[in-house]
Amino acid sequence: MLLADRFRDHAVAAEREGSALYVDWSLGLASDAEALRLVERAPEARRQPALVLAVCRWLGAPLEPWPVLRDWLLAHGDAFVAELGRRQTQVNDVRRLGPVSLALARLEGPIALLEIGASAGLCLLPDRFAFRASVRDPDGPGDERLRSLAWGDPDSPVAIDLHVDGPLPGRVELPPVVWRAGIDLDPVDVTDPAAVSWLETLLPPGPTERVELLRRAVAIARSAPPRIVRGDAVDALRDLAAGAPPEAQLVVVSTGTLVYLPGRRRQAFVDAVRALDARWVSYERRDLLHDVVAEVPDGLAPGADFAALALDGRAIGVGDAHGTRLRMLPV
Ligand SMILES: C[S@@+](CC[C@H](N)C(=O)[O-])C[C@H]1O[C@@H](n2cnc3c(N)ncnc32)[C@H](O)[C@@H]1O
């Protein structure tokens, strides 16, 4: 896809997120050949619109309309390209745990969680958060077609809301988590204020709910930071998995990460997971893994089939990029 088109698509995503400034910046970049050429000086993998805009803010770009950003960008070209080359998209979005926790609830515990692309490790803490779902099941018995369902820790300051279409059990219960660890090329230390500030900068400016949710999740993680080893998802997997307690069911989790692995490495990851005695929960872009095929039901809102929720490589749901809307697939 052309870089200009990626920024145009990003404007649509920013609109959905309610970030007027990112809509303006994305459309500005999309139609400015000189600014696009600057972005193209960074390695291909770093030319992601969300990362580009976050790097501008990280380096102090004024939060002003596109013509002001354009002047700033052209004046800070070298510093911008260097920083873009150093950074990764590391958004740590606990909302993806909504779908993931529904897959975890299907497993026998106790479980040992191993997340690849863990960022700050916030998604390693599903048992520390509260989940509140509105469930719509047109085929359910009369009084269950619309209902609320809650699971996780009801007293948690982190409450994750989601909408689920389709059948769910009457009760959702997470298995006990007795071990947790992550792998990341560049782990984010939740006790380091600068690292957490980078996580906040990765969120679009505008609505503050996501920043608040992130801050609350970080506060919880700080009380017992999950262990995250620096390494590659494929290369470090087997050694880390070997440290999980044998009495627990090992569960490898990947959310919003496999898109950053080149195609062949993605397949190598799938093979490496399958070589372990482990279950595998993924919430990844739907068309990313040819082993994970999700039939998309009719009538979904735009973007509502972005990701596939899969258990052991079998799709059990499709949802939006953040995990806030999920459609369970028929079994
Ligand atoms: C978009 S973040 C997703 C974080 C988290 N899984 C979530 O859903 O909130 C992707 C993470 O994957 C990491 N990453 C990218 N390529 C990787 C690789 N080959 N091995 C391990 N981690 C990787 C990045 O550093 C980043 O922290």
The ligand as an ORCA input file, in Angstrom:
! r2SCAN-3c Opt
* xyz 0 1
  C       1.736     -3.040     19.297
  S       2.673     -3.712     20.630
  C       1.486     -4.821     21.348
  C       1.702     -4.972     22.831
  C       0.719     -5.882     23.536
  N       0.783     -7.231     23.025
  C      -0.692     -5.358     23.449
  O      -1.509     -5.919     22.698
  O      -1.028     -4.386     24.130
  C       3.786     -4.814     19.804
  C       5.005     -5.170     20.654
  O       5.720     -6.206     19.983
  C       7.100     -5.960     20.124
  N       7.762     -6.695     19.035
  C       7.790     -6.402     17.717
  N       8.470     -7.349     17.033
  C       8.859     -8.283     17.936
  C       9.588     -9.497     17.854
  N      10.060     -9.949     16.695
  N       9.804    -10.201     18.987
  C       9.346     -9.742     20.186
  N       8.647     -8.589     20.321
  C       8.415     -7.865     19.219
  C       7.233     -4.446     20.089
  O       8.421     -4.005     20.712
  C       5.981     -4.022     20.855
  O       6.233     -3.834     22.220
*
